[in-house]
Amino acid sequence: MTLLELIVAIAIFSLVAAAAYGALSQGLVVQERLAQQRHFWQRFDTVFNLIHTDLEQAVALAPRHAAGHSFDGRHYGASSAYGHLLEFTRAVNTTYQGGAASPFQRVAYQLDDGRLYRRVQARLDQPYGIEGTPSLLLEGISDMRLRYLAGTGMWGPRWPQPPQAEALPRVVELTLELEARGAFRWLFHVGPAR
């Protein structure tokens, strides 16, 4: 084998190795991107199911110390200055194995600086001013809007709707707009079937 043949063989091997490395590198980038997408959609599905379960278990019961209603809802708000977008009482399953437990919780959803938080009070009649720790559900939210359907068939931007005939809306419409992912719209049935 001459020196020229050896140089040609090394050059061909180098080209094949560079092409294989490029393909492998591109495959790893695509795999990482797909893993990030899968993680996002799994989290998105978890948040959807959590909101669905909370609203499905909503009950017409307000805390004793609250001047508000059993179900309070606003149309939108992008800052903690607006307070909670949605706050209501939900029933929970209790086993009483860990001692006395309340069969009701106060749940609130809040949008602050593009982040959706869920706050839960373990007891319905928790002392005033004591709030549960917020849990971050989603980030990258550019807009969030809510509408409420009354038993009369009328949609409204707030709950309760005047005149307040019902403690709970029939349906909550949630429109969520995510940065670089578009808008998503859901309808959630509220409370027990009526």
ROKOLGU-785137 format. One record per residue: residue in one letter; x, y, z of N, C-alpha, C in turn. Coordinates in steps of 0.05 Angstrom, whole numbers, plus 5000, padded with zeros to 4 digits. Example, Ala and Ser with C-alpha at 12.3 -4.5 7.8 and 13.67 -1.06 7.14 Angstrom:
BEGIN
A526448865156524649105156526449345156;S525749555142527349795143525850015157;
***
This chain:
BEGIN
M501749765000500050005000501850255000;T501350424981503050664979502050874998;L503651075002502951295019500451445009;L500251474982497951604970495351454976;E495451194973493051034980492251055009;L494251065026493651095055492351365061;I493351575048492251845053489351855042;V488851735019486051725008484251565027;A485151345037483551175055482851335081;I484851475092484451635116482451865110;A482651985087480852205080477952095077;I477651865064474951755061473751675089;F475451555106474551485133473751745148;S475251955145474652205159472052315150;L471452315124468952415113466552245124;V466851985124464751805134464351855164;A466451885179466251935208464952205214;A465652415198464452675202461452675195;A460752525174457852505167456352355188;A457452145199456151985220455852155245;Y457952305252457752475276455652685273;G455452805248453453015243450652895246;A450252655235447552525236446952465265;L448852355280448352285308447752535325;S449252755320448853005334446053115329;Q445253105303442553205296440453035309;G440852775309438952585322438652645351;L440852705365440752765394439253025399;V439653225381438253485384435253435381;V434453285360431653235356430453075379;Q431952885389430952725412430552895437;E432353085442432153265464429653455461;R429253555436426953725431424353575435;L424253325426421853155429421353095459;A423453055474423153005503422053255517;Q422953495509421953735520418953775513;Q418253715488415453735479413753535495;R414653295498413153095512412753175541;H414853285554414653375581412553605583;F412653795565410754015565407853905563;W407353735543404553645539403653465562;Q405453315574404653165598403853355621;R405353555625404753755646402153905639;F401853975614399354105604396953935610;D397153675604394953495609394353465638;T396453465655396053445684394653695694;V395353925685393954175693391054175684;F390554085660387754065650386153885668;N387253645674385753455691385353565719;L387253715730386953825756384754035757;I384654215737382454415736379854275732;H379754075715377253925710376253795736;T378053665751377253535776376353735797;D377853955799377054165819374254265813;L373654335788371154455781368854245782;E369453995776367453785778366653735807;Q368453785826367853745854366953995868;A366554215854365654465866362954435880;V362754565903360254565918359454845926;A356954885930355855155937356055195967;L358455245976358955276005361255486008;A360655696022362655916027363855886055;P366355976058367455986085365856176103;R365756116129364156276147365156566149;H367856596149369056856152368957026127;A368456896104368657036078366157206073;A366657446064364357626056363557556027;G365057396014364557335986362457115983;H362856965961360956755954362356485953;S360856275949362056015948363755985922;F363056135901364456125876364856415866;D367356495864368056765854369856735829;G369056865808370556855784370757115769;R373157175759373557415743374157335714;H374157535697374557475668377457435662;Y379257615672382057585666383657745687;G386257715687388057865704390857755701;A392757925696395457835690397357905712;S396357975735398158055757396957975784;S398757925803397757855830396058075842;A396358325831394758545841391758495837;Y391058325817388258275812387158065831;G388857935847387957725865387457475849;H385657315859385057055846383157095823;L383756955801381956945779379556775785;L379956565799377856375805378256265833;E376156275849376356175876373656045883;F373855795894371355655900371955435921;T369755315930369955095950369554835935;R371154635941370854375929370754155951;A369353945945369153715963371653535958;V372553415980374853235978374152975992;N375452765984375052505998376852496022;T375652446045377252426070377052146081;T379352056093379351786105379451806135;Y380052036147380252086175382351906189;Q384151786174386251616186388351796200;G388752036189390752216201389552406221;G387152346231385852526250383552666236;A382452856250380153006239380953156214;A379353146193379853286168377353406158;S377653626144375353756132374653626106;P372053586101371253466075371153676052;F372053926058371954136039374654286039;Q375354386015377654556012376854805996;R378455016001378155255986380355265965;V379755275940381655265918381655535903;A383955635896384155885881386255855859;Y385655975836387455985814388256275809;Q390856325805391756595802393856605779;L393656815763395556865742397257095750;D399957055750401757265758404157255740;D404557465724406857495707407257255689;G405157165676405356945657405456675670;R405056655696405156395710402456345723;L401456095720398956015732399555865758;Y398355965780398755835806396055725816;R396255515832393955405846394555415876;R392655525891392955545920390655385933;V391355225953389355065967389455115996;Q387155166008386955176037385954896046;A387354776064386754506072384054486086;R383254706099380654706112378954936101;L376454896100374655106089374655356107;D374455316133374355536152377055586165;Q379055616148381655686158381655966170;P383256026190383356296201383956496180;Y382656726182382856946162385757036159;G386657066135389357166130391356936126;I390656696132392456466128391656336102;E393556346083392956216057394955996052;G394155806036395855586030398155676012;T400055506009402355555993401655525963;P402355725946401655695918403455485904;S402255335886403755145870403755235841;L406155245829406355335801405355105783;L403455175765402454975747403555005719;L403555255708404455295681405855565679;E407755585660409155835654408855895625;G409556145617409456225589406656285580;I404856375597402156445590402056735582;S401156795558400957075549398157185554;D396157015556393457115561391756885572;M389956955589388056765601385456905605;R383256785595380556905598378656695607;L376756785623374656605634371956715628;R369956545622367156615620365556415635;Y363156495644361456335661358656305649;L357656065648354956015637353055975660;A350956145661348856115681346755915671;G344955835689342755655682340855775662;T340856035659339056165640340156145611;G342556045608343856025582345456265574;M345756455592347256705587350156675596;W352056755579354856765587355457035599;G357257035619358057275632361057275638;P362257515641365157535646365857505676;R363857505693364357475722362357295735;W363057185758361157035774361457115802;P359357165817356557125809355557335790;Q353557255774352357445755349857565768;P349457815765346957935776344557875758;P342257815768341757755796342657475802;Q343757425825344957175832342756975838;A342056805819340056605823341356335831;E343756295823345156035828347756095842;A348555905859351155945873353455865855;L352955675836355055575819354255615790;P356255685773355655695744355255405734;R354055385711353755115699356355025686;V357555215672359955155656361955385659;V364555325660366655525659368155475632;E368355695617369955685592372655815598;L374755665593377555755598378955775571;T380056015565381656045541384456125550;L386355965542389155995551390856035526;E392356255526394156305503397056285513;L398456105501401256055509403156175489;E405356275499407356395481408456175463;A408456235437409556065416408055795413;R405655775426404155525423401255565415;G400355815415397655875407395655865430;A393055875422390955895442389555625444;F388655565469387155325475384655405490;R382455265483379855335495378555075506;W377655085531376254865543373654955556;L371854765557369354805572369354605595;F368954695620368854525643366154535656;H364954305660362454285675363154335705;V361354485718361854565746359954415765;G361054295785359454165806358053915797;P356353805815354953555808353053605784;A352353395770350653415747347953525755;R346953715740344353845746342653825721;
***
